[in-house]
């Protein structure tokens, strides 16, 4: 059986960059009761938001959408939900076309 060299220190250093990341999917309602800064903070920390939109999506998300996009995150309105992801997560909409 051939031997292989596994550099555990290199692997650990890659994992360390992810320390403190919020690896959650947060389900909530976007109705104007949660401050925009809280949504931005969630995305900045690495969480994914799945928000049931209560009202007009442009009005409800207007206070944080630009900040999310400027940081490299993504927003997609799909079937009454707003999906918001940090820069490290891509939303693939190819199958919707």
N, C-alpha and C positions, 0 to 999 in steps of 0.2 A: 504494500500500500504506500503510495507516495506521500511524503511529508509536505506540509505547507506551513508558511510562516504567517502567523496571525499577530498583528501588531495591536495589542489591546490598548496601549496608550493612545494610539492614533484614533481608535474607535471612541475611546472615552472623551478625547478632546472634541470630537464632532458632536457628541451628545451634550457636552457642557454648554454649547452655544444655545441649546434649547431649554436650559434651566429657567425656571420661572414662567415658562409659557403656559398659557391657559388652554389645555387641550379638552375643551368642552364644546358641545353644541347646545346653545341656549335657546329654548323655546319660550316665546313671550308674545305679548300683544303690543303692537305699535299703535298707540292711541293718544299719544301726547303726554301721558302721565310720567314717563321716564325721561329724565333730562338727557339731552343730546350728548352731553359730555360722557355720560355713563356708557352709551352705545359705542362711542369712539374709544373709550378706555377698554372695553371688552375686546374690540377688534385689535387694538394696539397690543393687547396682551396675548393674542393668538386664538381667541374664541371665535366660533362660527355662530351667527345669529340666524334663527328661522323665526320671523316675526309675522304673525297674522295681522294684516293691515285693517285697522278700523277707521274708515274714512278714505280720503284722497291720499294715495301713496306719495305724491309729490309734496303735498302739504305736510304730511306726517314725517317724512324722511328729509325734508329740505334743510333742516338744521344740522345734519351730520353727514349727509351723502357726499358733499364735496370734500370734507376732511378725510373720509374713508378712501375716496378715489385718489386724492392727492397723496395719500400714504401708500398707494399701490394696491389697495383692497378692491374688492368687486361687490357690486350690488345687482341683483336680478329680481324683478317682480314676476312671480309665477303663480297663477291660480289663487290669487288673494294673499299670497305670502311674499314677504321681502326676504330674500336670502342674502346675507352680508358676510363676506369672508375676508380674512386678513390676506396680506400679499402672498403668503406662502401657500394659499389654497386657491386653485383655479376652479371656476364654475364652468363646466362643460355644457353648453346648450346646443351642441351639434345635432342631437337626436330630435330636437324640437322643430327643426326646419323641414 
